[in-house]
Amino acid sequence: MSISTRTTRRTAGSAAVAATAFLLLTGAGILAAPSAFAGVPGGTSAADRNSDFNGDGYNDLLTGAPEGTVNGKEGAGYVTVQYGAPNGIGTDTTVPRGRVQVVSQSTPGVSGTSETGDRFGQAVATGDLDGDGYDDAVIGTPGEDEGAVEDAGRVTVLYGSEKGLGAEYTATVAADKPAEGARFGQSVAAARFSGDIDGDQLVVLDQKSGLHVFTYHAGVLRQVGTPHSTGHTLQAAYLTTGDYDRDGFADLVVSGYSPDDDYVMGWSALYAGGAEGLSYQRDLHGGLGTASGDIDGDGYDDLVVGQLSAVDEAAGDADAPGGLIGVYYGGEDGPAGTQGPGSAPQWWSQNSPGVPGTAEKGDAWGNDLSVADVDGDGKADVAVGAPGEDIGTVPDAGAVWLLRGSHTGLTAVHAQSFDQNSPSVPGTAEAGDAWGAQVRLVDTDGNGRADLVAAAPDENAGNGAVWLLPARSDGLFADGSFSYGAAALGGNARGAHFGAVIDE
């Protein structure tokens, strides 16, 4: 399949690694603030995964509301942008092009038209595609019709600048020969996978022809390859990136479930980056939710995968019906493969010693994951979302866990869990809120510690809401936490399921 791109004028010029996250419900000490900077070219590890659209040294937050109504069109979708600052992200909509933006296909300068079912923002990612030092926002619209071809899909890129994201600098990527139901842009990611570029490359997934890789050159995003496919047929795919073998190139993990199995089994496919680009390596167990980061501080990124349940020894703990997470530690040969003794991941569940709670069917523990350093000790920690967790007698209210990184790997020492009934957390646990359906650990105030952003897309009858829990040197705290909905940012809240997608 050939690909066309349409790009407005853009100065070429840093790299940041990004990954996307999707909603898949299963039944449910202050440090000195950084000075302004342009990104560092060639960053490939998960710790380089920035989302700094205006180059001021503070990470920004990109949130999708693909079910949002725009100009009366239900499910047209939009995204919100909250800019980081010394006091973190806010909900200030009074400053023009300031701390908050709402972008849709009805925003002047953005290609296309908001239409029912487009789902603009179903997938989001960030990366410095043009290598100018400012991260760019990548937005998937898998429900976009191309002419009479339904659900062909497309991707929109909003380029960053000193002023942040602006519709005057945009690009769209779509198929020259769109296919019905391909849903091009259902998953997107950006990282530096190859040796012949300064910026990040864009990876786009569709349901018909798999992965597509694009490189920015002379003002245009051009397709440069389609990596060989995994041996499993994967659906509902997720993407994450990291430098698992520390060779200076980002690697890509594509994950989802295999419909060929008799039960819902998560699988992941590892593609290694290199001088010539991505190449398929092997399949891994687990993958309904993935994230990457250096948990043990050895310089190699580690891969964390989610798994709804396990039914055999190869997959994990059969006594964890509420879900598991598996940790594949990085090394010279990348994350551990599935061949040979000792190659299985390190599995964790709510039944693991020291982890709060009890594994119960339908918890969806590990539905979404995020990996970053919360306490500033140089080891990445892991946030685990469980949107199906019952809080007391309240079904599917949802909860979030934090497990700590250490020099020996992931540990349950000082593990934490939170829900809407936790003291000082705003709101009340209600049936079907799905709190923790999306989680992200992100440092938006530049203090060297990643705060927790947790979403409940079904909050308030499906309007959705997002919470922020601040980080300190000894972990996450509910004191000082706050929540907000789409309306606080200027979006149409009704039925938006705000927070269903948050950039990793």
C-alpha positions as CSV (number, residue, x, y, z in Angstrom):
1,M,0.0,0.0,0.0
2,S,1.4,3.4,-0.9
3,I,1.0,6.3,1.4
4,S,0.5,10.0,0.7
5,T,1.4,12.9,3.0
6,R,0.2,16.5,2.9
7,T,2.3,19.0,4.8
8,T,2.1,22.7,5.3
9,R,5.2,24.8,5.4
10,R,7.5,23.7,8.2
11,T,11.1,24.6,9.1
12,A,13.3,21.6,9.3
13,G,15.9,21.4,11.8
14,S,16.4,16.0,19.1
15,A,14.6,13.3,19.4
16,A,12.2,12.1,22.0
17,V,10.7,8.7,22.3
18,A,6.9,8.3,22.7
19,A,4.4,5.5,22.9
20,T,0.7,5.4,22.7
21,A,-1.9,3.9,25.1
22,F,-5.4,2.8,24.5
23,L,-8.5,2.0,26.5
24,L,-9.3,-1.8,26.6
25,L,-11.8,-2.5,29.4
26,T,-12.2,-6.2,30.3
27,G,-15.7,-6.3,31.6
28,A,-15.4,-3.9,32.7
29,G,13.0,18.3,48.3
30,I,12.3,20.7,45.4
31,L,14.8,20.5,42.6
32,A,15.8,23.5,40.5
33,A,13.5,24.0,37.5
34,P,15.1,23.2,34.2
35,S,16.0,26.0,31.9
36,A,14.4,26.3,28.5
37,F,16.0,23.9,26.0
38,A,15.6,22.3,22.6
39,G,15.6,18.5,22.6
40,V,18.7,16.4,22.3
41,P,19.1,14.7,18.9
42,G,19.2,10.9,18.9
43,G,17.5,10.1,22.2
44,T,16.1,6.6,22.1
45,S,15.6,5.3,25.6
46,A,12.2,5.4,27.4
47,A,13.6,8.1,29.7
48,D,13.9,10.3,26.6
49,R,10.2,10.0,26.0
50,N,9.3,13.7,26.3
51,S,6.3,15.6,25.3
52,D,7.6,19.1,25.4
53,F,5.8,20.9,22.6
54,N,7.2,24.4,23.3
55,G,10.8,23.5,24.3
56,D,10.6,25.2,27.7
57,G,11.9,22.1,29.6
58,Y,8.6,21.0,31.0
59,N,6.6,18.0,29.8
60,D,3.2,18.6,28.5
61,L,0.1,16.3,28.6
62,L,-1.8,15.2,25.5
63,T,-5.2,13.6,26.2
64,G,-7.7,12.2,23.7
65,A,-11.4,12.3,23.9
66,P,-12.3,10.2,20.8
67,E,-16.0,10.0,21.8
68,G,-16.3,13.7,22.2
69,T,-18.9,15.7,20.3
70,V,-17.7,18.5,18.1
71,N,-20.1,20.9,16.3
72,G,-23.0,18.5,17.1
73,K,-21.2,15.5,15.6
74,E,-21.0,12.7,18.2
75,G,-17.8,10.7,18.2
76,A,-16.0,13.2,16.0
77,G,-13.4,13.5,18.8
78,Y,-10.9,16.0,20.0
79,V,-7.6,16.2,22.0
80,T,-6.6,18.5,24.8
81,V,-3.1,19.8,25.5
82,Q,-2.0,21.0,28.9
83,Y,1.4,22.7,29.0
84,G,3.8,22.0,31.9
85,A,5.1,24.7,34.1
86,P,7.0,25.3,37.4
87,N,3.7,24.4,39.1
88,G,2.8,21.6,36.7
89,I,-0.2,21.3,34.4
90,G,-3.3,23.3,35.0
91,T,-6.7,24.0,33.6
92,D,-6.3,27.6,32.7
93,T,-8.2,28.4,29.5
94,T,-8.0,32.2,29.8
95,V,-4.5,32.5,28.3
96,P,-4.5,32.5,24.5
97,R,-2.3,29.7,23.3
98,G,-1.2,29.4,26.9
99,R,-1.5,26.5,29.2
100,V,-4.4,24.7,27.6
101,Q,-5.6,23.9,24.1
102,V,-8.4,21.9,22.6
103,V,-7.8,20.7,19.0
104,S,-10.2,18.9,16.7
105,Q,-10.7,18.6,12.9
106,S,-12.9,21.8,13.3
107,T,-9.9,23.8,14.5
108,P,-8.9,26.2,11.8
109,G,-5.8,24.9,9.9
110,V,-6.3,21.3,10.9
111,S,-7.1,19.1,7.8
112,G,-10.5,17.5,7.6
113,T,-13.9,18.1,9.0
114,S,-15.4,16.9,12.3
115,E,-17.8,14.1,11.4
116,T,-19.8,11.6,13.4
117,G,-17.6,8.5,14.3
118,D,-14.3,9.9,13.1
119,R,-12.8,9.4,16.6
120,F,-10.0,12.0,16.3
121,G,-7.7,11.3,19.2
122,Q,-8.3,7.5,19.4
123,A,-4.6,7.2,19.3
124,V,-2.0,9.8,20.4
125,A,1.8,10.0,20.6
126,T,4.5,12.5,20.7
127,G,8.0,12.7,19.1
128,D,10.3,15.2,17.4
129,L,9.6,14.1,13.8
130,D,11.4,17.0,12.1
131,G,14.3,17.1,14.5
132,D,14.0,20.8,15.4
133,G,14.1,20.3,19.1
134,Y,10.3,20.7,19.7
135,D,8.2,17.6,20.2
136,D,5.2,17.1,17.9
137,A,1.8,15.7,18.6
138,V,0.7,12.7,16.6
139,I,-3.1,12.1,16.5
140,G,-4.8,9.0,15.0
141,T,-8.3,9.2,13.5
142,P,-9.1,5.6,12.6
143,G,-12.8,6.3,11.9
144,E,-12.1,8.8,9.2
145,D,-13.8,8.1,5.9
146,E,-11.6,8.8,2.8
147,G,-14.2,9.7,0.2
148,A,-16.7,6.9,0.0
149,V,-14.3,4.5,1.8
150,E,-15.6,4.0,5.3
151,D,-13.2,3.9,8.3
152,A,-10.1,4.1,6.1
153,G,-8.4,6.3,8.8
154,R,-5.7,8.9,8.8
155,V,-3.1,10.5,11.0
156,T,-2.6,14.2,11.8
157,V,0.7,15.7,13.0
158,L,0.7,19.0,14.8
159,Y,4.3,20.3,14.9
160,G,5.7,21.9,18.0
161,S,7.4,25.3,18.1
162,E,8.5,27.9,20.6
163,K,4.9,28.9,21.0
164,G,3.7,25.3,21.4
165,L,1.4,23.4,19.0
166,G,-0.2,25.4,16.3
167,A,-2.5,24.5,13.4
168,E,-0.4,26.6,11.0
169,Y,2.2,23.8,11.0
170,T,0.5,20.5,10.4
171,A,0.7,17.3,8.3
172,T,-1.7,14.5,7.4
173,V,-0.8,11.0,6.5
174,A,-3.3,8.7,4.8
175,A,-3.3,5.9,2.3
176,D,-3.3,6.7,-1.5
177,K,-5.5,3.7,-1.9
178,P,-7.7,3.7,1.2
179,A,-9.2,0.4,2.3
180,E,-12.5,0.0,4.0
181,G,-12.2,-0.8,7.7
182,A,-8.4,-0.5,7.6
183,R,-8.6,2.1,10.5
184,F,-5.2,3.5,9.5
185,G,-4.0,5.3,12.7
186,Q,-5.6,3.0,15.2
187,S,-2.2,3.0,16.9
188,V,0.7,5.4,16.6
189,A,4.2,5.8,18.1
190,A,7.4,7.8,17.4
191,A,11.0,7.2,18.2
192,R,14.4,7.1,16.5
193,F,14.6,3.5,15.2
194,S,17.1,4.0,12.4
195,G,20.6,5.3,11.9
196,D,20.1,7.7,9.0
197,I,18.0,10.5,10.7
198,D,18.3,13.1,13.4
199,G,14.7,13.2,14.5
200,D,12.1,10.6,15.4
201,Q,10.3,8.3,13.0
202,L,6.6,7.8,12.9
203,V,5.0,4.3,13.2
204,V,1.4,3.9,12.2
205,L,-0.6,0.7,12.5
206,D,-3.8,-0.3,10.6
207,Q,-5.9,-3.4,10.6
208,K,-5.4,-4.4,7.0
209,S,-1.6,-4.2,6.3
210,G,0.1,-3.8,9.7
211,L,2.9,-1.4,10.5
212,H,4.1,1.5,8.4
213,V,7.2,3.6,9.2
214,F,7.6,7.2,8.1
215,T,10.6,9.6,8.1
216,Y,10.5,13.4,7.8
217,H,12.6,14.6,4.9
218,A,12.5,18.0,3.1
219,G,9.3,19.0,4.7
220,V,7.4,15.8,4.0
221,L,6.7,12.5,6.0
222,R,7.6,9.7,3.6
223,Q,7.1,6.0,4.1
224,V,10.4,4.2,4.4
225,G,9.3,0.6,5.2
226,T,6.8,-2.0,6.4
227,P,8.5,-4.3,8.9
228,H,8.0,-8.1,8.7
229,S,4.9,-9.2,10.7
230,T,4.8,-11.2,13.8
231,G,3.8,-14.9,13.7
232,H,0.6,-14.1,15.6
233,T,-2.4,-12.2,14.3
234,L,-2.8,-9.4,16.8
235,Q,-5.9,-7.3,17.4
236,A,-6.5,-4.2,19.5
237,A,-2.8,-3.4,19.2
238,Y,-0.8,-1.3,21.6
239,L,2.7,0.2,20.9
240,T,5.6,1.1,23.2
241,T,9.2,1.9,22.6
242,G,12.5,1.7,24.5
243,D,16.2,0.8,23.9
244,Y,16.1,-2.6,25.5
245,D,19.6,-3.7,24.2
246,R,21.3,-0.2,24.7
247,D,22.6,-0.1,21.1
248,G,21.5,3.5,20.6
249,F,18.4,2.7,18.6
250,A,14.9,2.6,19.8
251,D,13.1,-0.7,19.7
252,L,9.4,-1.2,19.1
253,V,6.9,-3.6,20.8
254,V,3.5,-4.2,19.2
255,S,1.0,-5.9,21.4
256,G,-2.6,-7.0,21.6
257,Y,-4.5,-10.3,21.8
258,S,-4.5,-13.2,19.4
259,P,-8.0,-14.2,18.1
260,D,-6.5,-17.7,17.2
261,D,-6.4,-18.6,20.9
262,D,-9.3,-20.3,22.7
263,Y,-9.1,-17.7,25.4
264,V,-8.0,-14.0,25.5
265,M,-4.2,-14.3,25.5
266,G,-2.0,-11.2,25.2
267,W,0.9,-11.4,22.9
268,S,3.7,-8.9,22.1
269,A,6.0,-8.7,19.1
270,L,9.5,-7.3,19.5
271,Y,11.0,-5.3,16.6
272,A,14.6,-4.2,17.1
273,G,15.9,-0.9,15.9
274,G,19.1,-0.7,14.0
275,A,21.2,1.1,11.4
276,E,18.8,-0.1,8.7
277,G,15.6,0.3,10.7
278,L,13.2,-2.0,12.4
279,S,13.4,-5.8,12.1
280,Y,11.1,-8.4,13.7
281,Q,12.8,-10.5,16.4
282,R,10.4,-12.7,18.3
283,D,7.1,-12.9,20.1
284,L,6.6,-12.5,23.8
285,H,3.8,-13.6,26.2
286,G,1.5,-10.8,27.5
287,G,0.6,-7.5,26.0
288,L,-2.9,-6.1,26.9
289,G,-1.3,-2.9,27.9
290,T,2.5,-2.2,27.7
291,A,5.0,0.3,28.9
292,S,8.8,0.7,29.0
293,G,11.5,2.1,31.3
294,D,14.7,1.3,33.2
295,I,13.3,-0.3,36.4
296,D,16.6,-1.6,37.8
297,G,18.8,1.3,36.8
298,D,21.3,-0.7,34.7
299,G,21.0,1.4,31.6
300,Y,18.8,-1.0,29.7
301,D,15.2,-0.3,29.2
302,D,12.8,-3.0,30.6
303,L,9.4,-4.0,29.1
304,V,6.3,-4.3,31.2
305,V,3.3,-6.2,29.7
306,G,-0.3,-6.7,30.9
307,Q,-2.2,-10.0,30.9
308,L,-5.9,-10.4,31.6
309,S,-5.6,-13.8,33.1
310,A,-3.3,-16.9,32.9
311,V,-4.1,-20.5,32.2
312,D,-0.8,-22.2,31.8
313,E,2.7,-22.1,33.3
314,A,4.2,-20.4,30.2
315,A,1.8,-17.5,30.5
316,G,2.1,-17.0,34.2
317,D,0.2,-17.5,37.5
318,A,-3.0,-19.4,37.0
319,D,-4.2,-18.2,40.4
320,A,-4.4,-14.6,39.3
321,P,-7.8,-14.3,37.6
322,G,-7.8,-10.5,38.0
323,G,-4.9,-9.9,35.7
324,L,-1.1,-9.9,35.8
325,I,1.8,-7.8,34.7
326,G,5.1,-9.3,33.4
327,V,8.5,-7.7,33.4
328,Y,11.0,-8.5,30.7
329,Y,14.3,-7.1,31.8
330,G,16.5,-5.6,29.1
331,G,20.0,-6.7,28.3
332,E,22.5,-7.2,25.5
333,D,20.0,-9.3,23.6
334,G,17.0,-7.2,24.4
335,P,14.1,-8.2,26.6
336,A,14.0,-11.9,27.4
337,G,12.6,-14.1,24.7
338,T,10.2,-17.1,24.9
339,Q,12.8,-19.7,24.1
340,G,14.8,-21.6,26.7
341,P,14.6,-22.0,30.5
342,G,14.4,-18.8,32.5
343,S,13.1,-16.7,29.5
344,A,9.6,-16.1,30.9
345,P,9.0,-12.7,32.4
346,Q,8.8,-11.9,36.1
347,W,5.1,-12.1,36.8
348,W,3.3,-9.9,39.3
349,S,-0.4,-9.9,40.5
350,Q,-2.4,-8.7,43.4
351,N,-1.6,-12.1,44.9
352,S,2.1,-11.4,44.9
353,P,3.6,-10.9,48.4
354,G,3.5,-7.3,49.5
355,V,1.1,-6.1,46.7
356,P,-2.1,-4.6,48.3
357,G,-5.4,-6.3,47.5
358,T,-6.6,-9.7,46.2
359,A,-6.8,-10.9,42.7
360,E,-10.4,-11.2,41.6
361,K,-12.0,-12.1,38.3
362,G,-12.7,-9.0,36.2
363,D,-10.3,-6.6,38.0
364,A,-8.4,-6.0,34.8
365,W,-5.2,-5.4,36.8
366,G,-2.6,-4.3,34.2
367,N,-5.2,-3.1,31.7
368,D,-3.0,0.0,31.4
369,L,0.6,0.7,32.5
370,S,3.1,3.5,32.8
371,V,6.8,3.4,33.8
372,A,8.7,6.4,35.1
373,D,10.7,7.5,38.1
374,V,8.3,8.7,40.8
375,D,10.6,9.1,43.8
376,G,13.7,10.5,42.0
377,D,16.0,7.6,42.9
378,G,17.0,6.9,39.3
379,K,15.0,3.7,39.0
380,A,11.7,3.7,37.1
381,D,8.6,2.8,39.0
382,V,5.4,1.1,37.5
383,A,1.9,2.4,37.7
384,V,-0.8,-0.4,37.2
385,G,-4.4,0.5,36.3
386,A,-7.2,-1.9,37.3
387,P,-10.4,-0.3,36.0
388,G,-12.5,-3.4,36.9
389,E,-11.5,-3.4,40.5
390,D,-14.4,-3.5,43.0
391,I,-14.1,-1.0,45.8
392,G,-15.9,-2.6,48.7
393,T,-19.3,-3.6,47.3
394,V,-19.0,-1.0,44.5
395,P,-18.4,-2.9,41.2
396,D,-15.9,-1.8,38.6
397,A,-15.1,1.5,40.3
398,G,-11.4,1.0,39.5
399,A,-8.1,1.6,41.3
400,V,-4.4,2.2,40.6
401,W,-1.2,0.6,42.1
402,L,2.4,1.8,42.2
403,L,5.2,-0.7,42.4
404,R,8.7,0.5,43.0
405,G,11.9,0.0,40.9
406,S,15.1,-0.9,42.6
407,H,18.6,-2.1,41.7
408,T,17.3,-5.7,41.9
409,G,14.3,-4.9,39.7
410,L,10.6,-4.4,40.5
411,T,9.7,-4.7,44.1
412,A,6.5,-4.6,46.2
413,V,8.4,-2.9,49.0
414,H,6.5,0.4,49.7
415,A,3.9,-0.6,47.2
416,Q,0.9,1.8,47.1
417,S,-2.7,1.6,45.9
418,F,-5.3,4.4,45.4
419,D,-9.0,4.7,44.5
420,Q,-11.6,7.4,44.7
421,N,-12.4,6.4,48.3
422,S,-8.8,6.9,49.4
423,P,-8.5,9.8,51.8
424,S,-7.9,13.1,50.0
425,V,-8.6,11.7,46.6
426,P,-11.4,13.8,45.1
427,G,-14.7,12.1,44.3
428,T,-16.4,8.9,45.4
429,A,-16.0,5.4,44.0
430,E,-19.0,4.7,41.9
431,A,-20.1,1.6,40.0
432,G,-18.6,1.5,36.5
433,D,-16.3,4.6,36.8
434,A,-13.4,2.5,35.6
435,W,-10.9,4.7,37.5
436,G,-7.4,3.7,36.3
437,A,-8.5,2.8,32.8
438,Q,-5.6,5.0,31.7
439,V,-2.5,5.9,33.8
440,R,0.5,8.0,33.1
441,L,3.5,8.9,35.2
442,V,4.8,12.3,34.0
443,D,6.9,15.1,35.4
444,T,5.2,18.3,34.3
445,D,6.7,20.6,36.9
446,G,10.4,19.7,36.3
447,N,11.2,18.6,39.9
448,G,12.6,15.2,38.7
449,R,9.7,13.1,40.0
450,A,6.8,11.8,37.9
451,D,3.3,12.5,39.2
452,L,0.4,10.1,38.5
453,V,-2.3,11.0,36.0
454,A,-5.2,8.6,36.2
455,A,-8.4,8.7,34.2
456,A,-11.9,7.4,34.7
457,P,-13.5,7.6,31.3
458,D,-16.9,6.5,32.5
459,E,-17.1,9.0,35.4
460,N,-20.2,11.1,35.5
461,A,-22.3,9.0,33.1
462,G,-19.6,8.7,30.5
463,N,-18.4,12.3,30.5
464,G,-15.0,11.2,31.9
465,A,-12.5,12.8,34.2
466,V,-8.8,12.9,35.0
467,W,-7.0,13.0,38.4
468,L,-3.4,14.1,39.2
469,L,-1.7,12.7,42.3
470,P,1.6,14.4,43.1
471,A,4.9,12.6,43.7
472,R,7.4,13.2,46.5
473,S,10.7,11.5,47.5
474,D,8.8,8.7,49.2
475,G,6.1,8.0,46.6
476,L,2.7,9.2,45.5
477,F,0.4,11.2,47.7
478,A,-3.3,12.0,47.6
479,D,-2.7,15.2,49.5
480,G,-2.7,18.0,46.9
481,S,-4.4,15.8,44.3
482,F,-7.0,17.3,42.0
483,S,-9.4,16.2,39.3
484,Y,-10.9,17.9,36.2
485,G,-13.1,17.1,33.3
486,A,-13.1,18.1,29.6
487,A,-15.3,21.2,30.3
488,A,-12.6,22.7,32.5
489,L,-10.3,22.7,29.5
490,G,-12.9,24.0,27.0
491,G,-14.0,20.7,25.5
492,N,-17.6,19.4,25.1
493,A,-17.9,17.1,28.1
494,R,-21.2,15.3,27.3
495,G,-20.4,11.6,26.6
496,A,-16.8,12.4,25.7
497,H,-15.3,9.6,27.9
498,F,-12.5,12.1,28.5
499,G,-9.3,10.4,29.4
500,A,-10.0,7.3,27.4
501,V,-6.6,8.0,25.7
502,I,-3.5,9.6,27.3
503,D,-0.1,9.9,25.6
504,E,2.6,7.7,27.2
